[in-house]
Amino acid sequence: MRRRTFLQIMAAASLAGPGCSGGAPSSVGGTPPPSVDGGEYDLVVIGGGIAGLTAAWRNRGGDVLLLEKETTAGGRTIAGSWNGYRYPKGTEYLGLPEGKTAELLNQLGLWPTQVAAPTIAAVNGSSLYYGFAGAKRMFEEAGALASYQKIEAAFHRLLTRELQEEDLDIPAFDANLSPYDDMTVAQWLDRQGAHPLVKQFIDVENRGLFGASNSDLSMLYDIPEMGWNLVDFEGSPAEGESGSYSFPGGMVEVIEALMTAVNAQ
């Protein structure tokens, strides 16, 4: 199977686009997608997310096969639509691009815009809470502020330990932090007696960041993210520049541009 065959398979898998879900791919321009059995390739890429598509594009000119189990490309960088608006169902933003990321975006003819601060907003019941002050008020009204503060402080302490111990040898690191890899975030929150709203808030954060729930993630894995993401409301966090960047159509614009570039070869 040669390069053009690979492109046909990718086109079939992305007929619905990275922002939509679809059934199993069946054809490209009315032609049934070819079998992927057998053959020799210069490169086989597993996964059609940003990394996989970038690898395929970087190796353009060779015989490349990209394998994707879903019916759409994008990996964690996918989107949904509601009343004509597109929203992220996975990757939401990136930091200011630099290095290889900036190089890739420039080559694709893309550059993100900084998202206006504050970037935090939450809906609880029929009420919308915007900004850090709004999020704090949401927890206050639900009687969950003390629980949130307890959990936020615990994550921050664990993050500080992790950062201090990251240069130690492996046995010391394991002895101090390995127990957190033997429990899920959900189990840890239960042991802390976290308020249901706090659990739900962290679950939404994790689903947005990783596409995984509190019950799916190791507590050790989540310490760096929640240690940074959970805000100390009493510290009066600044709501100036967000430091978060995206595109008018969301992060899926990167996937769409990579798909266009790959299929143009």
N, C-alpha and C positions, 0 to 999 in steps of 0.2 A: 504494500500500500504506500503510495507516494504522498507528497505534500498536499496535492489537491484533494485527495481522499480525506485527509485530516481536516481540511477546511470545510468540506461538506458535512462531516460529522458535527463539527462545532456549530455550523450554521443551523443544522437541524435541532441541536440542543438549545439554541438561543432564539428560536422563532418567536417565542412569546416575549423576549426581551428580558433583561435582568430585573426589571421591576414588576414582572408578572409571573404567575405560576401557570404551568401548562401541563398537558399530558405527555406521554412518552413520545419522543421524536419519531416521525414516520417518513418524512420526505423533505427534500430541498428542491424547490422548483418542480415538484411532481416526481422527482427521482428518489427511489427508496434509498435510505442511508446504507452505505456498504458495511460489510462485516469488518470487525477489527481483529479477527483471528489471524495469526500468522504474520509473516513479514518481518523485515529488519529495518530499524530506524536509527538515525544518529542520536535521537533523544526521545525518551518517553517521559512526559510530564503527567504527574498524577494530581488532579485537582484543577478546576478552572476558575479559581479565585484570582485576586490581583497578582499574587506571586506566580501562580501557574501561567496565567496569560502573559505576564511580563517575560517569564522564562521562554515561552514559545515565541514571542515576538523578538526577543534578543537573539534567538537562534534561527531567525528567518533565513531562508536560503538553503537550509538543511532539510532532511526528512524528519519531521517531528510528528509525534502522535500525542495528543492530549486526551487524557481519560477523565471524565467527569460523571459522577454517579447521578447527579440531579439532572432535571430537564432544562435547567437554565444555568448560564454562567454567572459567576459573581462570588460564589462562596458565601462569606459573611456579609459581603457588600451587595445587598439586595434592597429593593424598595417595594412598597405597596402604594395603592392609590385610593383616594377617597374624595368624591365630589370634584374630581378634576385636579386634586392636589396630590403630589407625590411625597411620600414620607419614608424615612429610613426604617427598615426592619432589621437592620444589623449595624454595620459601621456607620457612625453618625458624623464624624469629623476627624481631622488630623491636626497636628501642630503645624507651625510655620514650616513649610517644606525647605529642606536643605540637603546637600549632598546628592546621593543617588536618587532620592525621591524628587528633588527639584529638577534634576536632569531628566528624569522620566517624564514629568509633567510638561516640561518645556518641549520635549520631543513630540509629545502628543498634542501640543498646542493648547494646553490647559494651565490655568493658574487660579487657585482658590481665593475666596474673599473671607476676611475675618467675620465671624458671626458676632452680631451685636450682643453685648453683655446686658443683663445677666443671661446665662444660657440655661438656668434651671427653671423649670415650670412643672407643676404637678396638678393633677385633677384627683379630687377625692369626693366621691358622690357627685353632686351637681356643681361643686365649687372649683374654680380655677385659682391656683396659688402661683404667683409669679415672683421670681427673684428670691434671694436668700431670706428676706424679711417675710415673704409670702410662705415659703417652706416652713419657716419657724412657726408662723401662725397656724399652719395646717396641723403641725404636731401638737401645738398648745391646745387647739380646739378639740383634738381627739384625746386629750389627756395622755399623750405619748411623748412629750418633750423630754421628761426626765429619762425615759427609757432610751430615746435617741441619743441623748448626751452621754449616757453610760456606754452605749455601743460604740459611738464615735470615738470616745476617749480610749476604749479598749483596743480598737483597730489602730489608733495612732500609737499607742504604747507598743503593740506588736510590730508595727512597721518600724519603729525606732530600734527595737531589738534586732529585727531582720537586717536593717541597714548596718548596724554596728557589728553584726556577726558574719556578714557576708564574706569577709576576708579570712575568717578562721578556717582551719582545716575541716575536711568533711565530717570526721567523727564528732568534733565539737559542735558543728552546725546541726547534725542529726540529733545529737543528744538534747539540744535546746529546743529545736523547732519541729522535729519529725512528728511529734504527737498531733500537730495541727494538720498533717497530711493524712491522718487516719480518721478524720471526721469531715463531714460536709459542712458547708456554711449553715445550712438549715439546722443541723444537729448542734452546732456551736451556739447559734442564736437561741435555740430552745434551752440550752444549758444556762444561758445568760438571762433567761426569763424575758426576752425581748417582747415588746408590745407587737400585736399583729400588724399594725400600720408600719412599724419599723421594719419588720420582716418583709412586708410587701414592697416597701420603698427600695430596699436593698435588692430584692428579687428583680424588680423592674430595671434597676441599674445593671445587674449582671446579665439579664437577657439582652439589654441593649449593647453591652460591651462584648459579651462572649457568645450570645445566642444560647445560653445555658442558664438553668434556674439555680436557686440556692441548694436544691437537693442534688444537683449534678456536679457542683464544683467543690473541690478540695478547699478547706479553710486556708491552708498554707498558700494555695494559688491565689486566693482572693485578698490576702492581706495587703499587698502593694496597691491594688486598685482602690479598695475601700479606705485604706489608710490615707490616700490622697483625695479621694472623691467626696468622702463624708465631711461636711463643713462644720467647723466649730462656730456655732451661731453666736456664742458669747464673745468670740474674738473679733466681732464686727468685720467680716470679710469684705474686702473692697469689691465693688461691682464696676470696675473700669473696663479695661480691655479684657476680652474673654480668653485670648490665646488659642481659640478654637477656629479652625478654617474649614470651609466646605465650598460647594459649587451651587449655582442657581437651581440645578436639578438634583442636587444631592451628590453623595459620593459615588453613586452608580454611574455618573458621567465618566469616571475613570474607567470603569468596566466597559462602557459603551465605546469609548475612544480606543481602548485596547482591542476590542472585538473588531472594530473598523480597520485598525492598523493590521491586525493579523490576517483578516480576510482580504486585505488589499494586496497581500504578497502573492 
